[in-house]
Amino acid sequence: MGKYIKYEIKGSYKFILGIITILLVAFSLIQMNIYKLSQQSNAVQNLKVTPFITGISGLVVFGAFLTAFFYIIGSFRKELYENRGYLTFTLPLTGNQIVGAKFIVAMMWFIILGLFVVVYNLLLGSIIFSNDWIANMKDIIQLLREILNQGTIALGVLGILSSIMTLILIYFSITVSRVSIRNKKLGSLWFVLFLILNGVIAYVILKINTIFPYYMDINVFEISHIDNVNLDNVNFVSQTVKNMGSPILLNDNCCNAYINITGLITKILITIGSFLGTGYLIENKIDL
Amino acid sequence: MDYIIEIKELSKQYFNKKALNNISINIEKGKIIGILGPNGSGKTTLIKIITGILRQSKGEIKIDGKTPGVYTKSIVSYLPDRNFLYPWMNIKDAIAFYKDFYKDFDEKKAYELLDFMKLNSKSKISSLSKGMTEKLNLALVLSRKAKVYVLDEPIAGVDPVARDQILNAIIENYNKDSTMIITTHLVRDMESIFEDIIFLKEGEVFLARNAEELREERKMQIDDLYKEIFG
């Protein structure tokens, strides 16, 4: 599988480098504009432009990730619908090895893009706005310490798990669509299938969360029924959704988090099942 | 007898169309077999099942005693009838790729074949002409010391010079311990290298015999026999 990962990287790194280059130019321009504005004395003008720049930055990041996302999905789809599949699927590899390699490389690119956005902006900001690098870095580390509490970590873990599940469900939908419909023109049906699957899974997890309301306090890693969860200082949103199958409950300052353990396990099992299902279909059912 | 491929009552159906209908063939080790038939006779379908990229609807197939899968893919060297290499590669990448994935790949032989085919290892795959692509693909496939070679239309759509180079490469690099299965409808150009012939007609085995015996018995070349059967 390692060798296949190597060729997946070789085949896609130029595109990702292209995205990184665009991000580099875009964030350099954005930060320089912020610096210019900060040098102006018109505070009212700055106040009006700041949300605009923040919005543009958000759009740039969103656009970059979306482009990478479609490229990665497109690359998987090409294996099933284009001539390159004749090479990939005659390699002495199992279906799981092929899907696994594609998944690992996809996640690697997302992590690299994410790290690039954060690190480049922090470094550029430090260079443009201050000469005191060490003090800036200390500030940033302090800020990260404040942000990274149990609540944000729990939300982050759930977010990452959801992203992993989404990508694998897309692989699964594309493969099922290819196995059941040979016509390339109808190949986009995978998207409909993905939406249906996603909806069904969300509903199932919500039901499971409601039927089995067992939450893990990630402060002490103890599992208890929702009735036994100390909800005194659980925040308003969590109070509202606590009986609606919420996957997570947070307290007011987000320093304590409770994750619905059955829903989490279900999500992990569905992800593993979809991965193995995709591997099985690729190995045993694909007709090129 | 020692069979490398055993096919028993094999059928492949696409909705209401039967691409292969109840085929039973045993292929001996160490032979060059020509699978002949017009378009739509089931040649490519049969080859795809052998190479493990198409599943039969019914019947059984064993390659070196195993059903098509990871093992059989490691012993079958397949030349599809299309450009299957990744477009981002150059020829050197393609050779490194084969070397990485196939233990039986002989890198030295690959470069010798490239010289023979007059191909530059720095050329991009996407920049190669149809004939050059076909020659490169064949060089990669023949550089493996595989138990089974499967060549699907190796000389279709290439100019006469490239055709001769490809035929010479096949003849000179054929390994006597291996089995080679070649499909073609350009029978005249290739018949001299076939030891056994399988004629496929409308998804069924119409005739399967030793090529020399057929020539003697029918008093005609295989190409003429092909025209008689399918004409």
Interface residues (C-beta under 8 A of the other chain):
Chain A: K3 K6 Y7 K10 G11 K14 N83 R84 G85 Y86 L87 F89 T90 L91 P92 L93 T94 R182 E283 N284 K285 I286 D287 L288
Chain B: Y14 K48 T51 G52 I53 L54 R55 G69 V70 Y71 K73 S74 V76 Y78 P80 R82 N83 F84 L85 Y86 P87 W88 D93 F97 D100 F101 Y102
